[in-house]
Amino acid sequence: MKMMMTRSFLFAILAPATFHATSAFVMVPSSPSISSSKTLRSMSTTTADGYVVDPFKRNAIYDQNMAQYLVDLHDSEATFDFCGGMMFQLVLSDALREHLVKLASNEDEEAALKVAKASKYRMHQLEDYAQSASADNLGIFHGREIRRVPWAQGGMGFVLHLSLADAQDPEGWTTQEIQGYDGWRHDVGRDWRTGDRLEREGFDNFRKKFGPDSFSLNHRFYLHWDGLDRLWLSAEDGCEGTPVAKPNPIQSFFNKLL
């Protein structure tokens, strides 16, 4: 999930700096002060873009309920700014969305979404990290970066698709994706998949869902904070993104140029 140097340079002045503070996973169970997802949706959609990105406002609405926050970001077609200017729309599979809704209403801390502390800003820094394809749907997730998606928000045709691991998710990783996974390597040398190939491997409606020319690369992802209390979705290769409002006019201008 890398970008060309010219794009990195142009967007460097537009992207916020990342700050990393101290200390592994933080359990984030649902907040007893929030009664239902219906309440959350009615509050979060009061923002101009339909979702909350400011940490102070996010905490006021969600407290530590990041499972519900991810669901609302998906429902609002939110975009994440990856690698300083690559705008990816967050898309959850139906199975993962259902799983997160259950987590959001669960007060059992042993079955809560995990967000790593700011000092754990690379996946290999996590406790018990191993180079594998495993994911627990709590702290580490299966996902794909998907390109050439015609309906993707952000104006660049990029989608970040998360799915449920080790379960009956028709949009989950195929057997071949699991067996050949090497997401700790640079993506230039990795195995990108076309839509027709993914359909042959078992993702039956990939092109119907993401577009006839769409293609993808699978990654493992995890969540972590930074020193400014922002939430980051980070791939195993180190590329990461944080929720952002709709692109400003300058970003839109550069998107069209590049």
N, C-alpha and C positions, 0 to 999 in steps of 0.2 A: 504494500500500500504506500508506495513512494511516488513522488512527483518530480517533474523536470526542474532543473535548477532555475530556469527563467521564471517559472511560475512561483517557486518558493520565494525568489527574491522579490517579485512584484507584490506578493501578499504578505511578506514579512512585516511591512509597515502597517498592515491592516489588522493583523491578528494580535490578540492580547498575549502578553508574555505569560509563561507558565512558571509558577513558583511551587517548590516542593518543601514541605516542612518535616515534622518529626513523626516518627514511629510506625502493623500488619492488618489484618482484616478487622473492620468494625461491624458488629452485628446491627442491622437496622430493621427491627421489627416494626409492625404497624403502630401508629400513634393512637392512644386511647382518646385523644382530643378530637379526632376526626371520625365522624360517624359512618360515612359511607362514600363509595366512589362517586355516587351521584352528587354529593356535596362537593367533592374535590373537583369534578368536572365543571360545575357551575361557577366555582371560584376561579379555577385556572383559566377558563375561557374569557374572563374579563380583561385579560391582557390583549394588546393590539394584535399580536400574532397568534392568539389562541392558546399559548402555552407560556410558562414562566421560565426565564433563564437567569434572572438575577438571584444570587444565593439568598439574600435577605428575604425577598418575597417568596422564594421557594420554601424556605424554612417556615415562614409564617403560615403557609398553606399546608405543607406536607409534613412538617417536623422531620422525622427520620424515615418516613415511609417512601423509600426510593423505589420499591416495587410498584406502588401506585403511580409514582412520578414517571417511570418508564412507560407504563401503560398509557398514561395521558399524553406523553410525548408522541407515542405511536399514533394514538387516536387523532391527535392534532396535526399529523404529518410534519412533525418537527424536523429540522435539519441540524446536523452536527458539523462543526468546522474541523476537518481533519488536516493535519500536516500544514497548517497555515494557509488555508484558502480552498481546500477541496470540500465542497458542500455535499454531504451525504444525507439523504432522508433516512430516518430510522424506521424500519419495518420489522414488526414481530410476526412470526408465524402464529396461526390461530392457536396452536397447541401451547406455545410459549406464553402467549398473552393470557390464556386461561390459567396457566401455572402461576404467573405473576399476580393475577387477580386474587388467587387463593393465598399467596404469600402476603399480599397487602392486608388481608383481613385476619391473618394468623398471628396470635400473640405469643406463640412458642418460639423462643429465641434460638432453639436448635434447628428450626426450619425457617430461618429468616434470610433474606437477601443479604449478601456480604459486600461491603464496600471497603477496600483497603485504605489504610491511612496514607497520608501524603508522602511519607518517606518511601513507600512501596510503589514507585512510579514506573517500574518495569516488571513484567510478569515474572521474570526469573528471580526477582527479589522476594516473591511470596514464599511462605513456609510450605515445605513439602512439594515445591515446584519440581516437575519432571518434564522432559521433552517427550510428549506423548499426545495422543488425540483425545484424552479423557476430559470430561467436563461434568460438573455436578449440578448445573442449573441453579446454583446459589451464589457461588463465587467466581466460577469460570463457565463461559457459555460458548456454544458452537455458533459460528456466524459466517457470513460471506460478504465480501465487497462485490457489488454487481454494477457493471457499467452498461451504458447505452440503454438506459431505462427511460422511455419517452415521457412518462408522467412524473418523474422524480422531481420533488421540490428542490429548490436551490439552484436551478438553471444549468446544471452540469450533467444531468443524466446519471447520477450516482445514487445507489441505495446501499445502506448497511442493513443486511437481513440477518436477524437472530432467530434461531430455532431451538427446539427442545432436544437435548441430547439423551441418548440411551432410552428412547421411548418410541411409541408409535406415532411419530410426527411425519406426515407425508411430505413435508418440506424440510425435513432434517437432512443431515449429511448422509450421502449414499455410502454403501459399503466400500466403494472404491475411494471415496474422499477420506474415509477414516483410515483405510489401510495405507494410503499414500501420503498422509499428512506430514508436513515438515515446516510448519508455520513459523518456526524460530529462524528460518533462513530468509535471506533477502528475496523479495517476491520476483525479481527479474529471472531467477533461475527456477522458479516454482511452476507448478502445473496448473495453468489457467484452463477453465472448462467452458466450452461453448454450450449454448442452450440445448442443441440437439443431443450432445453427448450426455448432459445431465439427465435428459429425459430417457435416454437409453439405459442409464444407470439406475433410474428409479424415481426421479423427481418429475412426475408425469406432466404437470402443467407449467413447467418453468417458463417457457416462452409465452404462453398465454398470459401468465401473471406479470412478467417483467418486460415483455416485448420481444419481437422476432429476432432482433440483432443482439440481444443481451448476452453477456458472458460473465463469468465470475471466478473468484479465487476464495477458497475457504480459509478462515482464521479462527483461532480461539481468542476470546475477549474476556476482559474483567473490568471492574469499576474501581476507581480510586478518587480520593479527594486531592485538592492541591492546597497550597498555603492561603489561598483566597476563598476557600470553602466552595470552590467550583467542583462539579462532578465531571469526571473524564471517563470515557469508554476507550479502553486501550487494547490494541491488538498485540499478539505475542511478539511480533517483529518490532514493536516499539512505536509504530504510528498510532496516534490517538486523537480523539476529538471531544469537544465539549458542546453542549447545546447552545445555539446562537439564535438571535432574532433573524428576521428576513434580511438578506444582504442589503447593505446600504447602496446608494447610487454609484459610488466609486467602485465597489466590488462588482456590481452588475456590469459596469463599463469594461472592467478588466476581463470578466468572464466572457464577454462577447469578443474581445480582442484575441483572447487565447483559445 
